[in-house]
Amino acid sequence: MSRLDEIKSRIDWLKDLFKIVIAIMVADVAGMATLYMDDKMGLLFYMGGLLLPLFAASCTVISRKIELHLNELGEL
C-alpha cells in the first residue's frame, strides 16, 4: 500500500472514531437531561457529567490528529 493510501485510510478511521465519540457525547447529554428532568440526580447523573470533559478532550485530540494527517497528505 502506498503512503498516500495509508494516510487516507488513517483519516477515514479517525473520522469514524470522531463520529462515534460525538454520538456517545450526544447520548450522554440526553441521558443527563432525562435524569435531570425526572429529578433523579444520583450517581449516574454525576458520572455522566464527569465523562463529558473526557469525551470533549478526546474529540480535540482526534481532530488534531486528523488535521496533522491532512497536512501530511497535502505535502505529498
trRosetta pair geometry for C-beta under 8 A, 3 or more apart (Angstrom, degrees):
i j d omega theta_ij theta_ji phi_ij phi_ji
1 5 4.7 -114 -175 86 96 128
1 6 5.6 117 123 -58 117 85
1 9 7.9 -17 177 -2 148 141
2 5 4.9 95 57 8 77 101
2 6 7.1 -137 99 -6 42 89
3 6 5.6 -54 -150 34 34 115
3 7 6.5 31 155 -17 67 104
3 76 6.5 -171 105 -111 115 145
4 7 6.1 -56 -150 35 29 107
4 8 6.4 27 153 -16 63 109
4 73 7.3 88 -138 -136 70 83
4 76 5.7 -175 -87 129 89 155
5 8 5.6 -55 -145 39 33 112
5 9 6.2 31 157 -19 67 106
6 9 5.9 -58 -148 37 28 107
6 10 6.4 28 154 -18 63 106
7 10 5.7 -53 -149 36 33 112
7 11 6.4 34 153 -19 65 105
7 69 5.5 167 -164 -170 90 97
7 72 5.9 -150 -128 102 137 112
7 73 5.0 172 134 -81 141 92
7 76 7.3 179 18 -2 155 146
8 11 5.7 -54 -149 36 32 112
8 12 6.4 32 153 -18 65 105
8 73 7.2 96 -68 -112 68 131
9 12 5.6 -51 -146 37 34 113
9 13 6.3 35 154 -19 65 105
10 13 5.7 -55 -146 37 31 110
10 14 6.2 28 156 -16 66 108
10 69 5.5 -150 101 -127 117 151
11 14 5.8 -56 -145 40 30 109
11 15 6.3 33 154 -22 64 106
11 66 6.1 90 -137 -139 79 79
11 69 5.0 -169 -74 115 91 137
11 70 6.7 93 -111 -66 132 75
11 73 7.2 -9 -44 -43 143 143
12 15 5.7 -53 -147 34 30 112
12 16 6.5 30 154 -17 63 104
13 16 5.8 -55 -153 36 32 111
13 17 6.4 33 150 -18 65 106
14 17 5.4 -52 -145 38 35 114
14 18 6.2 42 152 -24 65 103
14 62 5.7 168 -170 -167 95 90
14 65 5.7 -147 -131 100 148 113
14 66 5.0 -173 117 -77 137 90
14 69 7.1 156 16 18 150 149
15 18 5.5 -49 -147 33 32 116
15 19 6.6 35 152 -20 63 102
15 66 6.7 92 -67 -112 73 132
16 19 5.7 -51 -151 33 33 113
16 20 6.6 34 151 -20 64 104
17 20 5.7 -53 -151 34 34 113
17 21 6.5 31 154 -17 66 105
17 62 5.9 -150 103 -132 110 137
18 21 5.9 -55 -148 37 31 108
18 22 6.4 30 154 -17 65 107
18 59 6.6 88 -142 -135 83 74
18 62 4.8 174 -84 131 90 140
18 63 6.7 91 -116 -68 133 73
18 66 7.1 -11 -45 -42 143 141
19 22 5.8 -56 -147 38 30 111
19 23 6.3 32 154 -20 65 106
20 23 5.7 -55 -149 35 31 112
20 24 6.5 31 152 -18 64 104
21 24 5.7 -52 -149 36 33 112
21 25 6.4 37 151 -21 65 103
21 55 5.8 166 -177 -159 96 89
21 58 5.5 -144 -139 105 148 117
21 59 5.5 -173 116 -76 134 82
21 62 6.7 169 19 -1 151 155
22 25 5.5 -52 -149 34 34 114
22 26 6.5 35 153 -20 65 103
22 59 6.7 85 -71 -106 78 125
23 26 5.7 -51 -148 34 33 111
23 27 6.4 31 153 -16 64 106
24 27 5.7 -55 -147 39 32 110
24 28 6.2 37 152 -24 65 106
24 55 6.3 -151 97 -122 107 135
25 28 5.5 -54 -147 34 31 114
25 29 6.4 28 156 -16 66 105
25 52 6.8 88 -139 -130 91 73
25 55 4.6 165 -83 140 100 147
25 56 7.4 97 -115 -64 138 66
25 59 7.4 -11 -38 -48 148 134
26 29 5.9 -54 -148 38 30 108
26 30 6.3 30 153 -18 64 108
27 30 5.6 -55 -145 39 31 112
27 31 6.2 33 155 -20 65 107
28 31 5.8 -55 -148 37 28 110
28 32 6.3 27 154 -17 64 106
28 48 5.1 169 -169 -157 91 97
28 51 6.1 -126 -140 89 149 120
28 52 6.3 -179 121 -80 139 81
28 55 6.9 -179 20 -11 155 158
29 32 5.7 -54 -146 38 31 111
29 33 6.2 34 154 -21 65 105
29 48 7.9 161 -77 165 30 118
29 52 7.3 78 -72 -103 84 120
30 33 5.7 -53 -146 35 31 112
30 34 6.4 32 153 -20 63 105
31 34 5.7 -52 -148 35 32 112
31 35 6.4 30 154 -16 65 105
31 44 7.8 -92 152 152 118 109
31 48 5.9 -152 92 -112 110 152
32 35 5.7 -54 -147 39 33 110
32 36 6.2 34 153 -21 66 107
32 45 5.9 104 -134 -145 77 72
32 48 4.5 -167 -71 114 104 142
32 49 6.4 111 -122 -60 141 76
33 36 5.6 -55 -146 37 31 113
33 37 6.2 29 156 -18 65 107
34 37 5.8 -55 -144 37 29 108
34 38 6.2 16 159 -7 64 111
35 38 6.0 -63 -143 47 28 103
35 40 5.0 -96 -157 75 77 89
35 41 6.2 113 142 -88 104 52
35 42 7.6 -111 -168 27 127 73
35 44 6.4 -164 -101 97 153 105
35 45 4.5 -159 121 -86 146 103
35 48 7.5 152 23 22 144 148
36 39 7.5 26 178 -77 32 36
36 41 6.3 43 -102 -76 60 102
36 45 6.9 120 -61 -137 72 129
40 44 8.0 4 128 57 103 114
40 45 7.0 165 107 -43 66 124
41 45 4.4 -82 -144 59 60 167
41 46 7.4 80 176 -42 82 83
42 45 5.8 114 49 11 43 101
42 46 7.5 -98 123 4 32 96
43 46 6.0 -65 -149 43 32 104
43 47 6.1 32 156 -21 69 109
44 47 5.8 -54 -143 37 29 111
44 48 6.5 34 156 -21 62 104
45 48 5.9 -58 -157 33 28 112
45 49 6.7 26 149 -16 63 107
46 49 5.4 -50 -148 36 38 115
46 50 6.4 38 153 -19 67 103
47 50 5.6 -54 -146 37 34 110
47 51 6.4 34 154 -22 65 106
48 51 5.8 -57 -147 34 31 110
48 52 7.0 46 153 -37 61 94
49 52 6.0 -37 -156 7 34 116
50 53 7.3 -52 -173 28 40 99
50 54 7.5 34 140 -10 64 112
51 54 5.3 -60 -159 41 50 117
51 55 6.1 48 148 -20 80 104
52 55 5.8 -56 -146 38 33 109
52 56 6.2 33 156 -20 67 107
53 56 5.4 -53 -142 39 35 113
53 57 6.2 37 157 -21 67 104
54 57 5.9 -53 -148 35 29 110
54 58 6.5 26 153 -17 63 106
55 58 5.7 -55 -147 37 33 110
55 59 6.4 37 152 -22 65 103
56 59 5.7 -50 -151 32 33 113
56 60 6.6 35 150 -20 63 103
57 60 5.6 -52 -151 34 35 114
57 61 6.4 34 152 -18 66 104
58 61 5.6 -51 -145 37 36 112
58 62 6.2 36 155 -19 66 106
59 62 5.8 -55 -144 38 30 110
59 63 6.2 26 158 -17 65 108
60 63 6.0 -57 -145 38 27 107
60 64 6.4 28 155 -19 63 107
61 64 5.8 -56 -150 35 30 111
61 65 6.5 29 153 -18 64 105
62 65 5.8 -55 -150 35 32 110
62 66 6.4 35 151 -20 65 104
63 66 5.5 -48 -148 34 36 115
63 67 6.4 39 152 -20 65 103
64 67 5.5 -53 -150 36 33 113
64 68 6.4 36 151 -20 65 103
65 68 5.6 -50 -147 34 34 112
65 69 6.4 31 155 -15 65 105
66 69 5.9 -58 -149 40 30 108
66 70 6.3 32 152 -21 65 107
67 70 5.6 -53 -145 35 31 112
67 71 6.4 33 154 -18 64 104
68 71 5.7 -54 -150 36 31 111
68 72 6.3 32 150 -18 65 107
69 72 5.4 -51 -145 39 35 114
69 73 6.2 41 151 -24 65 103
70 73 5.4 -50 -147 34 33 115
70 74 6.5 37 151 -22 63 102
71 74 5.5 -51 -150 32 33 114
71 75 6.8 35 150 -22 63 101
72 75 5.8 -51 -154 29 34 113
72 76 7.1 33 150 -21 62 100
73 76 6.0 -53 -157 28 36 109
